[in-house]
Amino acid sequence: KKYRKVLTMCVMMFVFQQMSGINSIVFYSSSIFRQVGIQSTALASLTVGVVNMLGTGATCFLIDKMGRRQLMQISYSSMAIAIVVMAASTLSGTAGWASVMILVSVIAYVLAFSLGAGAVPGLYVNEIAPSSVRGQAGSAAFTTHWIMNIIIGQTFLQLAEKFGISAMYFLFAAWCFGALLFINKYAVETKGRSMDEIAKAFVAS
């Protein structure tokens, strides 16, 4: 009970990370691009991978300058905007401008994810969990990660066929906005703080 708030934060970090839709977009990027008329799916998918790698590398330089909380706020808000644009463009059909907007929004989404939502939670879990429960917190967080990963991977295409891919994008956008609200209310900044200072900040939040 003493560490319930910390453990809940650790788990929710990875619930929001996976429900943001990143794996659906990366795993099925070729199908997504093909459906909107972008012919070079291999090039588009490669671009997504390279953007993800570059964004993750940039995080290494930004995380101690901007802080964990701010990076996640920027990440989720940018992801939400990008995926709303993606959904709206998909609804517009396969016109030339819509295909370009989908490609641009996918790249923007992946970049935003890699700058915060992708790289920060793993570090954040280790920083907020006291040493006495760090093992349990890490186990709970990464178990959540893989469970959500499997669930989304197994259901995304079926749900997209039933409700439409744009509806799935709007759902992912809603989760991104939810993550932003959750971080704004409950997440504390850990940059430059001792474990005692972090614990006190959690009690006060």
Secondary structure, DSSP 4 states (H G I P E B T S, - for coil): -TTHHHHHHHHHHHHHHHHTTHHHHHHTHHHHHHHTT-S-HHHHHHHHHHHHHHHHHHHHHHHHHH-HHHHHHHHHHHHHHHHHHHHHHHHT-S-HHHHHHHHHHHHHHHHHIIIIITTHHHHHHHHHS-TTTHHHHHHHHHHHHHHHHHHHHHHHHHHHHHH-HHHHHHHHHHHHHHHHHHHHHH----TT--HHHHHHHHHH-
